[in-house]
């Protein structure tokens, strides 16, 4: 009987860990190492070996950080200050979303509409790749309550005009 009590907490802990890790979400404090990616359906957000962070749709690139060749052993980190940053193996930042807002639980989500969006702790979008397709009008955030508390929020998709502005800024200035 005592053995069952030992296995039960281990099983619950295993379920909690599994439920916290979504294939399409990067939480504050997590990183995509070289070769790692977020995935949703036909979309992949990949930290490549050439140090470029790229969003693919069915294998075709639709957005990139433009950091190819700027380092090796790179990783993309979702920081606790809300900034999504690509670092080289020497810990040098080569690209950032420039969304540092203060300490909190931020999320970078590869959404079902193909857009990659950083959300603040209140569920508000603060940065996006601007690559959303018209198929999805609303996006639901469902953060793991076990790891981050009850943060289920429904937000409207980004304004298409704002998304285009974000995409142009990203391409021009690296934001």
N, C-alpha and C positions, 0 to 999 in steps of 0.2 A: 504493500500500500504506500509506503513512504517513497518508493521509487516513482510512482505515478505523480506525486506532488512535486518532485524535482523536474520531471519532464514537462509538466503543465506550464510552469513559468518560462521554460526554454522555448516551448512551442508558441506561446503568446508573444514572446520577444521576437521570435523569428517572423511571425505574422506582422508585427509592427514594423520591423525593418523592411520587409517586402512592400508593405503598403506605403511607406514613405518614399520609396524610390520609384519614380515614374520615368519611363523611357524618354519622355518629351519635356521634362522639367529639370532645371538646374537651380538648386536652392542656394541661398547665401552660405558661403563657406565651402561650396563644392566647386570642382573644376573639371574641365574636359582636357585630358592630357592628349598628347600627339596620338592621332588615330582614333580617338574617342568621339562619340557623336550623340546628339539628341535625335530621336527618330519619331515620326508620326506618319503612318500610311506610306506614301511614296516620297515623303520629304525627309531630308537628313541635314542636320546642322553639324558640320564636321570640323574638328581642329586638325588640319592637315600637317604632314611632316615638313612641308615647306614653310610653315608658320602662318599660313593663310587660313582664316576662319571663313568657311564657305557654306552657304545654304544651297542644297540641291533639290530639284524637283524631277523625279524619275531619272536621276543621273545627270541632269543638265543644271549647270550653275545659274542661280537667279540673283544672288547677292554674295559679295565678298568683302572682307575687311581691307583688302589691298595690301596685306602684310607679307606676301610671299617673298622669300629670300631675305627677310629682315632678321632671321634668327634660326635657331635649331632647338629641338626639345621644347617647343613652345606649348603653352597651355592657356586655356581661356578660363578665367575665374569669375564667378559671381560673388562679389565681395559683400560684406555686411553693411557697407555704406551705400549700396545700390549701384555701384559702378561695375559694369561688365568689362573686363580688361584682358587683353592678350599679352602674356609675358613670355620672354625668352627664357632659356635655361639659366641664364645669368641674372634672372629676376628683373630684367629691364622691360618696362611697358612699351609696346610698339603700337598699340591701338587701344582706345577706350570709348565707351558709350558716353562718357562725361555726364553721368547721372548720379554722382556722389551726393547724397542727400542727408546723411545722418544714419546712425546705427539702427538696424532693423532686420526683419526677415523679408528679403526680397526674393523674387522668383523670375527666372528667365524661362519662358515657355515657348516651345515650338508648337504653334496652334494648328488646329484642323483647317484653318483658312490659309495656311502656308506662311503666315507672318510669324516672325520671332519677336516677342515682346517682353520687356522687363517691366514687372509690376512692383509698385511700392507695397509696404506692409498693409495699406488700406485697400489694396486691390486696384489702384489707379495705374494706368499705363504711363510710363515715363520715358520709354524709348522703344522704337520698333524698326525693323528692317524695311518696312513699307512694301512688303512683297505679298500682301494679302490678295487673295482672289475673291471674286464676288460671291462665291458659293456659300459663305457663312456670314450671317448678319449679326449674330451674337456669339460670344465666347464665354464659357463658364469656367471659372477657376475653381478647382477642387483640391485645395492643399490638404496634405495628410494631417488630420487632426491630432494624431498621436505624436507627431514630431513638432508641429507648429501651432497647435491650438485650433479652435474653431474659426477658420478663415475662409469658409466657402462664400464666394462673392460672385455675382453675375454682373458683368460689365458690357456695355455696348462696344461693338467693334470700333476701332479707331476711325475717325473721320477720314475719308479717302483723300481729301485735300491735305490734311495734316500728315498723312502717311507719305504722300508724294513729296512734301516739303522735307520730311525726315529722310527719305531716300536720297534726295538731292544733296542735303547737308552731309549725309554719310559718304556719298561718293566724292563730294568736293573737299570736305574738311576732315574726314576720318572720325566723325562723331557717330 
